[in-house]
Amino acid sequence: MKEKEKEPEIRFEKALEELKGIVEKLEGGDLELEESLKMFERGVRLMAVCQKKLEDAERRVEIVSKGMKGGVKPFEEEAGEEGEEK
């Protein structure tokens, strides 16, 4: 079996836009089964790309925050502390 070529890297925004289009088409219900399966598989790959990019971005934010504050607080904790002294 021939190995599949690796897909070129896709930007988060582009992947999300394509994923939204796939969801709309699948929800429409007008596709044949085989085409629906192909689109679903593509959607799963795009979801994985988006998830990885979000995790990478979160790590970068944590690294920058740690360097600036000397520690990292989860975003949820900081959301309710607006206006309070830290």
C-alpha positions, 0 to 999 in steps of 0.5 A, spaced: 500 500 500 502 506 498 503 511 503 499 517 503 502 524 502 502 529 508 498 534 507 501 541 507 500 545 514 493 549 514 492 555 518 487 555 524 482 560 521 482 556 514 481 549 517 475 552 522 472 555 516 472 549 512 470 545 518 464 549 518 462 548 511 463 541 512 458 541 517 453 545 513 453 540 507 452 534 512 447 537 516 443 539 509 442 531 508 443 532 500 449 528 499 450 521 498 453 516 503 460 515 500 461 523 499 458 524 506 463 519 509 469 522 505 467 529 508 466 526 515 473 524 515 476 530 512 472 534 518 475 529 523 482 531 520 480 538 521 478 538 528 484 534 530 488 540 526 484 545 530 485 542 537 492 541 536 493 549 534 489 551 540 493 547 545 499 550 542 497 557 542 495 555 550 502 553 551 505 559 548 500 564 552 502 560 559 509 561 557 509 568 556 504 569 562 509 565 566 515 569 564 511 576 565 508 574 572 512 569 575 507 564 575 500 562 571 493 562 573 488 559 569 483 563 565 477 562 569 480 564 576 482 571 573 475 572 569 472 574 576 477 578 579 477 584 574 478 590 578 480 587 584 487 588 586 492 582 585 
